[in-house]
């Protein structure tokens, strides 16, 4: 059982995802909203939610690698491009189906994860981030060369996939696919973090030398983190290709990789919920800026592109300075306030 303020009193409750009555009610309400949303939401809102769900999958992958395993990666856009171009090439060159392209995209991601995870055995911190950044430029170069040699300067068209005779097209259909994929990714990640592998990642992140002294295979932990993260990311890239029915190397620029780093920072490091909140914030932020620009004078509204970039950078700096725990830190404080209410935290130094 748990205490009256919702704090766990047994180890099993501490591991439970839904461990309080409040969470059970919130989960039930969320489940109802998920079911009814595609029937009441406009096509524009459904498209926004689809973008958030797809970004959440890739953000969770980066959170596993950086937020839990402590391995910095700046080449996330390269993994997304790998998955998308794997689908585009296989579908156009060989006519491969949905059930063939996804496993091959995952295999390509595992291979790249292993290759670009090897520098983590010798490099750390910023040096590791720079080495992973090389992945981005390698993939961009290969993608550009393929498009140029095939005469596909604008990109590759991808036909909608079909599952059991059902063609996946339209926002509502993709909403179901992305929701299922996001829930599966969350459950897989939460359970993986409770296994021996997940606990090894956390130990390596906290103190690599101590983890090795405790008998943890640091090499296996680092490489497995890169492989798992890259597999999830390339699958997200594959879904992106099918969702947009088009793949272009221009869609995977360096700014996209920075956006995913921002998702884990703004959302809150070391939290699956933080990855989802960060993905929602970063995806919806440009739309909020555009909406706000409607109330600005015309001379400022015409500079919306530059305003997006500057506002995005400002928000990142503000989070780093004043809210290092990200959005999930704010959410936890709100939760603790209601758990402890009506009791208030005493000032420091007073009993």
N, C-alpha and C positions, 0 to 999 in steps of 0.2 A: 504494500500500500504506500501511498505518498502522504506527505504532511499537508496541513491545511493551506499552506501557501504554495503548494504545487511542486515542492522540491522532492526529488527522488530519495527514498530511504533504502532501496535495494539496488544491487548492481544491475539486475535485469531491467528495472524501470529506467535506469540511466541509459540503457542501450535502446530502449523502445522509441520508435519514431513518434507514435501517438500514445502518450503516456498519461494524459490528463483528460478530464471530461470536457474542459474548454477546447482542447485541441480536437477532440472527437466531434464536437459540435461544429467547429470551424471547418474541419475536413468535410463534414456532411454538407455544409452550406456550399463549400467550394465545388464539391462533386455535382451538386444540383446546378450551379452556375455554369460549369463546364458543359453539362448536357444541354441546357437550354440556350446557351449563347449562340450557336450557329443558326438557330431558328429565329432569333430576335435581332441579331446583330446585322448591321448594314454590310455590303460587300467591302467597303473601305475599312471598317473596323475589323472585319474578319481577316483582311489582308494584313493589317497591322499586327494582330495577334499571331498570325502565321509567321511573320517576320520575327517576332519576339520568341516564339517557340523554337524556330530553327536556330536563332542566335543562342538560345539557352543551351541547346545541345552542345554546340562548339565551346561555349563559355564554361560549361561544366567540365569538358575535357581539359581545358587549360587550367581550370581550378584544381583538378586532380594533380596535374603536373607541377604547377607553381604553388598553389595555395596549400597543398597537403604534402607533396614530395619535396618542395623547396627547390625545384629545378627551373631556372628562368628560361623562357623561350620567347623569342621575338619573331619566330618564323611561322606563326599560326596560320597566317594567310596562305603560306605555301602549302600546308597540309590540306586546307580547304580547296585550293586550286588543284591539287593532285587528285582528290576525290571527284571533283567536277569534270576535269579533263579525262579521267579514266572512263567515266560514263560517256562523255561526248565522243571519245575516240572509239570505244567499243561499240557504241550504238550506231555510229556513222560508218565505220570501216567494216564491221563484222555483223551488224544487225543483232547484237546481243540483247537479251531480254533483261528485265528488271532483276530477276533472280540470279543472273550471271554477273551483271555489272557490280552489284553491291558486294558480293564476296570478294571479287577481284579488287575493288576499291579498298576494302578492308585489308587485304593482303598487301596492296601497295603501301597503305599507311603503316602497317606493321614493319615492312621492310625499311621505309624511310625513318620510322621511329627508332629502329635498331641502329641504323647508320648514323643518324644525327644524335643519338643518345650516347654513342661512344665517346665524344669529347667530354661528356659530363664526368667521365671517370678520371679525367686529368684537370679539367677546368671547373671553375666555380664562379658564382656571382656574375658580374658584368662581363667577364671573359666568356662565360658560357652563353650569355645572351647574344653576344656578338657572333659567336660561332653558329648559333641557331639562325641568326639573321641571314647567314649565307644561304640557308635553305630557300629563303624567299627569292633571292636573286637567281639561284639555280633553276627553280621551277618557272619563274617568269621568263628566263631566257629560253628554256625548252618549249614553253607554251608559245612564245612569240615565233620561234623558229618553225614549229609545227603549223601554226596558222599561216605564216608567210609561204612555206613550201607547198601547202595544200591550196593556196589561193583563198584562204578564209580570213581575210584581213579584219572583218568585223566580228567573227566568232563562229561557233558551231551550233546548228539547230539540233535540238533533242526532242524526239517525239514523246508524248505523254506515255507513261508506263501503264500496264494493265495487271491487275491482280484477280485471278479467277474470272476473267471476262469483264471485270469492272475497270473501265479506263479512269485513271486518276487525273481528273481535270476539274477545274473550278475551285474556288476558295473554300467552300464548305467541305468538299471531299478531302482537300489537303489539310484542313483543320483537324479532321479525324486522324489522319496519318501522323501529322506532327504532334498532336496531343498524345497519341499512343507512343510515339518514339521518345518524346520528352519524359513521359512517366516511366517508361522502361529504362531510360538513361539514368533518371534520378534513383530508382530502386536499385539498379545495378551498382551505381556509384556508392550509395549508402551502405549496401551490403558488402561491397568490396573493401570499403574503409574499415570494416569491422573484422576482416580476415587478417591472417598473419601478414599478408602482403601490404594491406592498408596500414597496419600498425607499424610495419617496417618503414613505410614511406614517412610517417610522422616522426619516427625516431631519427631517421636520416636528416630530416629537415631541422629538427631541434638541435642535434649535435652529432655530426657524422662520426667523429672519433669515438664517442661514447657508444653509439649504436654498434659500431664494429667491435668494440670491446665486449659488448653484451652478446656477441655471437651472430649478429645480423649480417647477412650477405649484402654488403653495400652495393656491389656491382649488380647483383640481381635486382635489388630494389630500384636503383636508378634506371636501368634499362627497361624494367617492366613498367615503370611510370611513363617513360617516353613511348613505349609500344602501345599501352592501353590508351593513352591520351591521343596518339596519332590515329589509331583505329577509329575511335569515336569521331574525331575531327574529319577524317576523310569520308566517313559515312555521311556526316552532315553536309560536306561538300557535294557528295553524290546526290543527296536529296535536293540540294539547292539547284543542281543542274536540271533535275526532273521538274522541279517546281516552277522554274523560270522558263523551261523549254529552250534554253539558250545558254551557251557558255562562251565567255570572252575573257581573255587574260587581263583585260583592262579592269575587270570587276574585282581583281585580287591584288590591289596595289598595297603599298606599305602602310597607307593610312588605315586600311582594314585591320592589319595586324595590330596597329596601335589601339584601335577601337576595342579589340578583344582584351588587350592588356588593361585598358581602362575599365572594362566590365568587371574584371576580378578585383581591381583596386577600389572602384566606386561601390561595388556590391559588398565587398568585405572579404579579406583573405581567409582561407580555411573554412569556407562554408558553402555547401551546395545551394542553400537558399540565397546566399549572397551572389552566387553566379547568376541565378535566375533574376534577382532584383537588378543586378548590374546590367544584364542583357536588356531587360525591359527599359531601364533608364536610358542607356546609350542608343537603343533603337528609336525610342519615342522622343528623345531630346530634340533632334532636328525638326520634327513635326511641331513640337511646342514652340520652337524658335520661329518657325514660319507663321504659326498662328499669332504669336505675339507681334510679328512684324506688320501684321495687318493694322495694328493700332499706332504704328510709327509713321513719321512723315515719309513721303514718297522717296526722298533722297536717301534715307536710311534703309527703307524697305528694298530698294534696288540692289543693295549690297548684302543680301541675305546669305550668299555663299560665304563671304568673308566673315560675316557675323556668326555663322555656325561654327567655323573653325576657332575663332577667338573665344566664343562663349564656352565651347567644349574644353579648350585648354584651361580657361579660368576655373571651370567647375572641377577639373582634375586637381588643380593646385589647391583649391579650397578644401577638397576632401582630404588631400594628403596633409594639409596643415591643421585642420580643425576637426576632422572626423576620420582618423586613420583606420578605424574599424568598419568604415563604410556604412551602407544602408542597413546591413544586417545588425550593426552595432546599435543603430537607432531603434530598430525593431526589438532588439533584446531589452533595451532600457524601457521601452513602452510595456513590454511583457512583464518585466520585473516590477514596474510601478503598480500595475493592476494586481500582480501576485501578492505584493506586500501591503497594498492599501487596506486599511487606513493608516498603517504605520509608516512613518517617515524615517529616512536615513538621518542619523544624528551627524552633526558636524564632526570633522576630523578632530581627534584628540579628546573627545568627550565620550564617556561611557553612558 
